[in-house]
Structure formats: C-alpha cells, structure tokens
Amino acid sequence: MKKLLAILGVLTMMSTTSSVVVACGEDNTSDNSSNNKPVDPESPTDPNTPNEDLIDLAKLQYKNLPAGFMEAGAYDRNNGKNLGSENNENQVDFYKINSESVLFSLNQMNKLSLSSDDVDISEISNGESHNGYGGVAVIKAKTGSKKAKGEASLILNQSIDFKALVGNTNLDNIYIKEDIFNDLENQMKNESNMQAFAAFIIEQIGVANPALEALATPMMYGAAGIIPNTSFTPTEFNISKTPSLDGLFVAAQDLVFKTKFVKDDRVVLTSSDTQNIQLNKTVNQDSKNNYIEIKKAAYNKLGNTGNWKSKVDVNEFIKYSRVEKKESGYTVYVISGSSKIYGHDVLLPFVAGKLLVANAVVDIEVTIAA
C-alpha cells in the first residue's frame, strides 16, 4: 500500500506536468494551457493593466513559491530528486534553482503573465542546507517595465499555499478510453476503482497546474495524506484535506475540482512505431530545451502506422514529450495534456491500468549509434 501511494504522489507532478509546459524554446513564463482560466480583465493583477496602474510586486498575493531548475518550460527531473534530500554532502549547488522556474511559479500562483522583459529575478539561494527548502530570491521590475513596478523578496519551497498552487480547478478534457467512458458513472461507483480514478484525476491536476512538477519528490511521500481524503463523481473531484509536509505547504481543506471526461480518440503509439529507435551519432545531444534535437530526431525515426504523423506534427510531439538521459541513451516520454497524441505518466499503469488504452507506448527508448 505504501508503495502504491508513493506512486500516486509521483503522478501528481510527473506528467506536468503533464504537459502544458512548452519545451521548444519559446517564452514559457506563463501557463498557456487550454485548461487554465483566462485572467479576469477586471482583476487588479491583470497583466494588461495600463501603465498608470502597474502591478506592484511588493503587493503580490503569493510570494512563497515552488522552485527548481527549468529550461524552455521543462523541469530538470534529475535535479528535482534532490529537493529536500539530506544527502547533499554540503554541495552548494546540490539543488539548483533558476529564475525561469521562479517566474513560472509566480505567474501560475498569482495568475500573471510577467516575462523576463518585465522583471529581473536575482539573489537566488537554495536554502541553508542547499537542498531547496527555504530558498530565497528577489524580484525587481525592470526600468521602463510596462507591466510591473517595485520589488519583493520571495520564499522558495516553504509555506506554499497548496490551495493557490492548484488554483486552476477546471479539469477539462480528461481523456479516457471508450469502454470506461461509456460506463463512467458505474465505473466510478466501483470501490475497487477508487485509487485508479484518484491517480487518473491527480495527473490532470498536474496538467492544469504545472508548477506542481517542481515538488514531485516531497509529494511522493505526502500522497499517503492526500489519497485517502479524496472523493469524486463524473463531474467533481474533492480533496477534504492536505498535509503540510513538514512546512513545505500551508495545509488546505475542502478543495473542489470540476471535471469533464471525454472519450479518448487520440493517436496512440504502439510498439510497432517505437521499436529499435537508433539515432545517428552526429545528432545534437545538447541538453538545452530538454534535448529538443533528440526529440526531433526520434520523431523522424518513429514508425508511421496509420499515417499518424499527419495528425501529430513534430511541434506537437516536442511540446508533449520529455527526455531523460540514461546510461544506454535516452528515454523520450510522451506526457499527458495533448488533444492529439495519447500520453500519460509512465507510472500510471501500475495504479490505473484498467483505465488506460491497452498496448499503448508512452516511453520510447532511444539509442545512439556507435
């Protein structure tokens, strides 16, 4: 049971993340998912506020933020594993935090769309233990900024308002396979499916609130305090209370998410498309932009069963995939969030296999020719 709950915790972030963060070299300091609510034009924090009413950084509602290392919208998952670890052996850069990650979280939690053209983030620290907990940063408006003014000190990975962190509560377009979709209400009433649906929906919370991915490791251990306190129907998902995780969060109560399930008719990759993907040794293996050249080359090498590439172009594949470097090469993960290509966290089958498309492949092993 403990292992199962740990897997559920990982799922909270791994998809992110699940994909709405674009990893193709664009400016991704704001969350542009179709799942996210538009900024209220009447809100005092509307990013399109006229110059005479600039956003005052000193008055930001949320200054305690999750933070990690992000490039072109993609979190460094290996770095993320070090968050909160006590095995840092006094390495000053044991847990890396950069300005892109800080600004991304600040935008998500405060419902803004500030960019690096508007503000500077500096004086970043990863905390006294160098493991990310209790880090700090300073945000300052740039001279001549048309969106912001002033400055503020930020606290990182400590006392984060969990309710604000998952502030996008509209979980639209939760794709689920046809036989489950056609019998959704009865399937949800089946007690044996409780953990499967909880994991499935939690993954979508990560899609809608991608800054969660920065906290994947501590959430893995906190899942035991969340999953038993969930309930759901086809249109609503409830979390009655959440843990504080030793000060990482300000605990929340009575979180309510609106859910909308749809029949999954997206492109599904199978083993016939993903077997024996070997790239030329001259391929650019730079880690910038989450190995974007590896993604492009892998896409070109994939089989095209049913002419699926006519529906999913290389840009869509890049946007909804993540790459991890392995000893033998790379693994390209197709993550959730796309309306065109099937993807889930690679751990989801361990918990929610009944809800997933049989024989679908979401992890593509890639080798480099000698």
C-alpha positions in Angstrom: 0.0 0.0 0.0 2.8 2.4 0.9 4.5 1.8 -2.5 1.1 2.4 -4.3 0.6 5.7 -2.5 4.1 6.7 -3.3 3.4 6.1 -7.0 0.3 8.2 -6.7 2.3 11.0 -5.3 4.8 10.9 -8.2 1.9 11.1 -10.6 0.9 14.4 -9.1 3.8 16.1 -10.8 5.5 13.8 -13.3 3.1 14.4 -16.1 3.5 18.1 -15.9 3.3 18.4 -15.5 1.8 16.6 -17.6 2.2 18.7 -20.1 1.2 22.0 -20.6 4.6 23.5 -20.3 6.0 24.0 -23.8 9.6 22.7 -24.2 10.5 24.1 -27.6 12.5 27.2 -26.9 9.6 29.6 -26.6 9.0 32.1 -23.8 7.1 30.0 -21.3 7.0 32.1 -18.2 3.2 31.9 -18.3 0.9 28.9 -18.4 -0.9 28.8 -21.7 -2.9 25.5 -21.2 -6.4 25.4 -22.7 -7.3 24.0 -19.2 -6.4 27.3 -17.5 -8.8 30.0 -16.7 -8.2 33.3 -18.6 -7.1 36.2 -16.5 -10.1 38.2 -15.3 -9.9 41.6 -17.1 -11.4 43.2 -14.1 -8.7 41.8 -11.7 -6.2 44.2 -10.2 -3.5 41.8 -11.2 -4.5 41.7 -14.9 -1.2 41.6 -16.9 -2.7 44.0 -19.4 -3.1 46.8 -16.8 -2.4 50.2 -18.2 0.9 51.9 -17.3 -0.6 54.1 -14.6 -1.7 51.0 -12.7 1.3 48.7 -12.9 1.5 45.5 -10.9 3.1 46.3 -7.6 5.5 43.4 -6.9 5.6 44.3 -3.2 1.8 43.6 -3.0 1.9 40.2 -4.7 -0.6 37.9 -3.0 1.6 34.8 -3.2 5.3 35.2 -2.5 6.0 31.6 -1.2 6.7 29.6 -4.3 7.8 26.2 -5.6 11.1 26.4 -7.4 13.5 24.1 -9.2 15.6 24.2 -12.4 13.6 24.8 -15.6 14.8 25.4 -19.2 12.4 26.3 -22.0 9.4 25.2 -19.9 10.8 21.8 -18.9 11.9 20.9 -15.4 15.1 19.1 -14.8 13.8 15.9 -13.2 17.2 14.6 -12.0 17.7 17.9 -10.1 14.1 17.6 -8.7 15.0 14.3 -7.0 17.4 16.3 -4.7 14.7 18.6 -3.3 14.6 18.1 0.5 17.2 15.4 0.5 19.6 15.3 3.5 22.3 13.5 1.5 23.8 16.6 -0.1 27.3 16.2 1.4 27.5 20.1 1.7 27.4 20.6 -2.0 26.5 24.2 -2.5 24.8 23.5 -5.9 23.2 20.2 -4.7 19.7 21.5 -5.6 19.6 24.0 -8.5 17.1 26.8 -8.7 16.9 29.2 -11.6 14.9 32.4 -12.4 12.8 30.7 -15.1 11.4 28.3 -12.6 10.7 31.0 -10.0 9.0 33.3 -12.5 6.9 30.4 -13.9 5.6 29.5 -10.4 5.0 33.2 -9.5 2.9 33.6 -12.7 0.9 30.5 -12.1 0.1 31.2 -8.5 -0.7 34.9 -8.9 -2.4 34.5 -12.3 0.0 36.8 -14.1 2.0 36.7 -17.3 5.1 38.6 -16.5 8.2 37.8 -18.6 11.9 38.3 -18.3 11.4 41.5 -20.3 9.4 42.9 -17.3 11.3 41.7 -14.3 14.7 40.5 -13.0 15.0 37.7 -10.5 18.3 37.6 -8.6 20.0 36.8 -5.4 18.7 33.2 -5.7 19.6 30.8 -2.8 18.7 27.2 -2.5 18.4 27.3 1.3 20.8 26.8 4.3 21.0 23.0 3.6 21.4 23.6 -0.1 18.5 21.2 -0.7 16.0 23.7 -2.0 13.9 24.1 1.2 13.7 27.6 2.5 15.4 29.2 -0.5 15.1 32.8 -1.3 15.1 35.2 -4.3 14.4 38.8 -5.1 12.2 40.0 -7.9 12.5 43.6 -9.2 10.7 45.4 -12.0 13.0 46.4 -14.9 13.4 50.1 -15.6 10.7 51.1 -18.0 8.6 48.0 -17.5 5.1 48.4 -18.8 3.7 45.7 -16.5 5.4 45.9 -13.1 6.9 48.2 -10.5 8.8 47.8 -7.3 10.4 44.7 -5.9 9.8 41.9 -3.4 11.6 39.1 -1.5 10.4 35.6 -2.3 10.5 32.4 -0.2 11.1 29.2 -2.1 9.9 25.7 -1.3 8.5 26.7 2.1 5.0 27.5 3.5 3.5 27.3 0.0 -0.3 27.9 -0.1 -1.4 24.5 -1.5 -4.8 25.8 -2.5 -3.3 28.6 -4.5 -0.8 26.2 -6.1 -3.6 24.1 -7.5 -5.7 27.2 -8.2 -6.8 26.1 -11.7 -9.7 23.8 -10.6 -11.3 23.3 -14.0 -10.1 20.0 -15.3 -11.4 20.0 -18.8 -11.0 17.3 -21.4 -9.9 14.4 -19.2 -9.4 11.8 -22.0 -10.5 8.2 -21.0 -10.8 5.1 -23.2 -14.2 4.4 -24.8 -15.5 1.4 -22.8 -14.8 3.2 -19.5 -16.3 6.5 -20.8 -19.5 4.8 -21.9 -20.0 3.3 -18.4 -18.3 6.1 -16.4 -20.8 6.5 -13.6 -20.9 2.8 -12.7 -17.1 2.5 -13.0 -16.6 5.3 -10.6 -19.0 3.8 -8.1 -17.0 0.6 -8.1 -14.9 0.8 -4.9 -12.1 -1.3 -6.5 -11.5 1.6 -8.9 -11.1 4.3 -6.3 -7.3 4.6 -6.4 -7.2 4.2 -10.2 -9.5 7.2 -10.7 -7.8 9.2 -8.0 -4.5 8.8 -9.7 -6.0 9.5 -13.1 -7.6 12.7 -12.0 -4.5 13.8 -9.9 -2.5 13.6 -13.1 -4.9 16.1 -14.7 -4.4 18.4 -11.7 -0.8 18.5 -12.7 -1.7 19.2 -16.3 -3.7 22.2 -15.2 -1.2 23.4 -12.6 2.3 22.5 -14.0 4.3 24.3 -11.3 3.5 21.3 -9.2 6.2 19.3 -11.0 8.9 21.2 -9.1 7.6 19.4 -5.9 7.4 15.8 -7.3 9.7 14.3 -4.7 8.2 15.5 -1.5 4.7 14.9 -2.9 5.6 11.3 -3.4 5.9 11.0 0.3 2.9 13.2 1.0 0.5 11.1 -1.1 -0.5 8.9 1.8 -2.0 12.0 3.4 -4.0 13.0 0.3 -5.4 10.0 -1.5 -7.5 8.7 1.5 -9.1 12.1 1.7 -10.5 12.2 -1.9 -13.9 11.5 -3.3 -15.3 12.0 -6.8 -18.1 11.9 -9.3 -18.0 12.2 -13.1 -18.2 16.0 -12.7 -16.3 16.7 -9.5 -13.2 15.7 -7.6 -12.8 16.6 -3.9 -9.8 16.6 -1.5 -11.1 17.1 2.1 -7.6 18.0 3.5 -3.9 18.0 2.5 -0.8 17.6 4.7 1.7 20.4 5.4 4.7 18.1 4.7 7.0 19.5 7.4 6.3 23.1 6.5 6.5 22.8 2.7 2.8 23.7 2.4 0.2 25.6 4.2 -2.3 22.8 4.5 -5.6 23.2 2.7 -9.1 21.9 3.2 -12.1 21.2 1.0 -10.6 21.6 -2.4 -13.1 21.1 -5.2 -12.2 20.5 -8.8 -14.7 20.5 -11.7 -14.0 17.5 -14.0 -15.1 16.8 -17.6 -14.3 13.4 -19.1 -14.2 12.9 -22.8 -13.8 9.8 -25.0 -10.2 9.2 -25.9 -9.8 9.1 -29.7 -6.3 10.5 -29.9 -3.3 9.0 -31.8 -1.8 6.0 -29.8 1.8 5.0 -30.3 2.4 1.2 -30.2 5.5 -1.0 -30.2 5.4 -1.2 -34.0 6.1 2.6 -34.1 8.6 2.7 -31.3 10.9 -0.3 -31.6 14.6 0.0 -32.4 14.9 3.8 -32.5 18.5 4.4 -33.1 19.9 7.9 -33.9 23.0 8.8 -35.8 26.0 9.6 -33.6 26.2 13.1 -35.1 22.8 14.1 -33.6 23.0 17.1 -31.4 22.8 15.8 -27.8 22.8 19.2 -26.1 20.5 19.2 -23.1 19.2 22.7 -23.9 15.5 23.0 -24.3 15.1 19.5 -22.9 17.1 17.8 -25.6 15.0 19.3 -28.4 17.2 17.8 -31.2 16.8 14.3 -29.7 13.1 14.8 -29.8 13.1 15.9 -33.4 15.3 13.1 -34.5 13.3 10.5 -32.5 10.1 11.7 -34.1 11.6 11.3 -37.6 12.6 7.7 -36.8 9.3 6.6 -35.3 7.1 4.4 -37.5 4.0 5.9 -39.0 1.4 3.3 -38.6 -2.0 4.5 -39.8 -0.3 7.7 -41.0 -0.5 9.2 -37.5 2.1 11.8 -38.3 -0.5 13.6 -40.5 -2.4 14.3 -37.2 0.6 14.9 -34.9 3.3 17.0 -36.3 6.8 17.3 -34.8 5.9 20.5 -32.9 3.1 18.7 -31.1 5.4 15.8 -30.3 8.1 18.2 -28.9 5.6 20.1 -26.8 4.2 16.9 -25.1 7.3 14.9 -24.6 10.1 14.9 -22.0 13.6 13.4 -22.3 15.7 11.7 -19.7 19.3 10.8 -20.3 20.2 7.2 -19.4 23.4 5.2 -19.4 22.5 3.5 -22.7 21.0 6.5 -24.4 17.8 8.4 -23.8 14.1 7.8 -22.9 11.5 10.0 -24.5 8.3 10.1 -22.5 5.0 11.1 -24.1 3.2 13.0 -21.4 -0.4 14.0 -20.9 -2.0 17.2 -21.9 -2.2 16.9 -25.7 -5.5 16.8 -27.6 -3.9 14.9 -30.4 -1.5 12.3 -29.0 -2.1 9.8 -26.2 0.2 10.2 -23.2 0.4 9.5 -19.5 3.0 9.3 -16.8 4.9 6.1 -17.2 4.0 5.1 -13.6 0.2 5.4 -14.1 -0.3 1.8 -15.4 0.8 0.5 -12.0 -2.2 2.2 -10.4 -4.7 2.8 -13.1 -4.0 0.2 -15.7 -7.7 -0.6 -16.1 -8.4 2.9 -17.3 -5.6 3.0 -19.9 -5.5 2.0 -23.5 -4.0 -1.5 -23.9 -0.7 -1.8 -25.7 -0.1 2.0 -25.8 3.5 3.1 -25.5 4.4 6.3 -23.7 8.1 5.7 -23.1 10.3 5.5 -26.1 13.8 4.1 -25.7 16.4 5.8 -27.9 20.0 4.7 -28.6 22.8 6.5 -30.3 24.8 4.7 -33.0 28.4 3.9 -32.1 
